[in-house]
């Protein structure tokens, strides 16, 4: 095997997509898919076991999302460069990914040939961010929500009542109501459910 072969980890919870990508990337002479994973914890374990050069991570996976996995790999497999492939390219996700040291951020609409080129770019130490996702991130701006407001809003999004949110967030019901009220006002929403929807659409949750 050539020393120039780039060892790749593919992590995606959709088996069909992952399998198709692995098959297409294997047609590239300089790329070798050394491991596949279907969840965040599995991706971390596979990265430690197979020591890939580039980890191609789906943003939304069970157990831990792609950004959380990329954050872990920075210390666990420091030479491995991470990139995120997503069908949910919301602005807040891009910001989190860049802060986590992710080198590539691309939509799932890219072709296998484009993806192979981006893997090579990332492996070479350069960064690749899809232009449309970058433009969306700039136009959306930073989240006005505090970490606590975002947390309780995420619980509310799932339909949890205030008492349950209070228990899960280890807060008093009154404090939860204050956070929800503050988040709703900041997002100019009619109610907490609308606020959660707006925040989710902008990638702030």
N, C-alpha and C positions, 0 to 999 in steps of 0.2 A: 504494500500500500504506500502511496506517495506521502511524503511528509506534509504536502500542501493540502491534504484533505481536511475539510472543516467538519468537525464532529458536532452533530446537531441533536438536541433534545426537542421533541414535539409534545406539547401538553395541551389537550383539548378534550372536554368531556363528551363531545359528539364523536362517537367512534367512526362513523362514516367519513366525516370531514378529515379526521386525523389520519385515517388509513389512506384516503385518497392523496392527501398532502405528502405522506411518507412515500407513497409509490411514485408520485411525480418528482419529488426531490431526489429520489434515488437514481433518476435518469441523468442527473447532473454529475459529471465525472469527478468534480471536486467536493461534493457534499456527501456525507454519510450520516444517515439517521441512526444514532446509536441507542436511542431509547425513546419510548412513548409513555405518556401518562394521561390519566383521565381525571385527576383531581389535584388540588394544590399540594396536599401532603405527599402524594405519590410523585409529583414533579420534583419536590425537594429531595426525596429519597433517591429517585432515579439520577438526579444531578450529582448527588454525592457518590453514588455507586459507579456511574459511567463517565464522570468528569468531562462533559461536553464543552466545546468552544463557544457555542451559541445556544441559548435556550429560547425557543419560540413558544411563547405562553399565551393561551387564550385569556382574555380579561376576566371573564366570568366562569369560574370553576367551583365545584363543591369543595368545602374544607378551607380553602384560602384562595383569594382571587390572584390574578396574574401579577398585580403590583406587589401584593404581600409576598408572593413567592420570589419575585425579583429582589425585594428587600432582603430576604433571608439569604439568597444566593450570593449577595455581595460579600457576606462574611464567611459563608459555608464553602463556596466554590468561587473565590475572588477573581479568578482569570476568566470565568464564564461570563460572556456578555449576554444580556437579556433583551428581548424585544417582545412587544405586545401585539397580538393580532386580535382584532375585535369587530363585532358587528354592532357594538354599542359605543361608538366613539364620542362620548360626551366630554365637554370641556374640562370638567373637574377631574375626570379620569386621566386626561393627558397631563395635567399639572402634577397630580400625584405620581404618575409614572416617571416624569422627568426628575422629580425630587428624589425618587427611589433609585435614580441612576440608570433607568432603562434607556437603551441606545436607539431603539426603533419603535415606532408606534404607527401601525398600519391597519386599514380596514380589511375585512375578510373578502372584499370584492376584488382584491389584487389577484392577478393571475399567478400560477405556480412559477412561471418564468420570472415575473417581477419579484416574487418573494425570494427566489434564489439569489437574485441580484442584491436585494436588500440584506439578506443574510451575509453576503460577501462584504457589503458596505459596513455593516455592524462589526463583523469580524475584524475588519481592517482598522477598527477604532474610531470610525466616523459615526455620525448620527443621521438617522433618517426618520423624519416625521411627515406623515401625509399632509400635503398643503391644505386640503379642505378641513381636516381636523384641526390643524394649527389655526386657520382663519376663524373657525368656530370658537376656539378657546380664547382667542384675543377679543372677539366681539362679546363673549359672555362675561369676561372679567372674573375677578375673584369673588368667592362666596362671601356674602354678608353675614352668614350664620356662624355662631361660635360652635366649637366641637360639641358642647352639651346640647345646644339647640338642634343641631343636625342629628344627634343621637336620639333625642326624644321624638323628633319628627319622623325618623325612620321607623320607630316602633309604632307611631300613630298611623303611618302609611299602611301597615299591615292590619289596621283596624283594632289594635289593642286599646282597651279603655284606660282612662287616666290611672286608676288604681293598679292595673297590671304594669303599665309603663313605669310607675313609681317604684314598684317592687323590682322590676328588671334593671332599672337604672340606679337603684339604691338612693332614691330621692323621696322627698315628701310629695304627696299629691298636689299640694299648693305650689311647690317649686316647679313641678312638671307643668301645671297650668300656666305659670308665669313664662316658662321657656316656650311653650307652644304658642302663647299669645304674642310673645316677642318675635318669634320666627314668622308667624302669620302676618304680623304688621310689617316686618322688614321686606317680605315678599309681596306685599299689597294683595294678599289673597283673601277670599271670602271666609275661609275656615281652614282648619288644620289639614284636612284632606287635600284641599286645593293647593295649600302651601307645600305639602309633601310632593304633590305631582309636579309643581313648578320646579322645586329643588331637584327632583329626580331628572327632569328633562334637561336641566342645565348642568347635570353632572356633579351637583353639590352634595348628593347623598351617596 
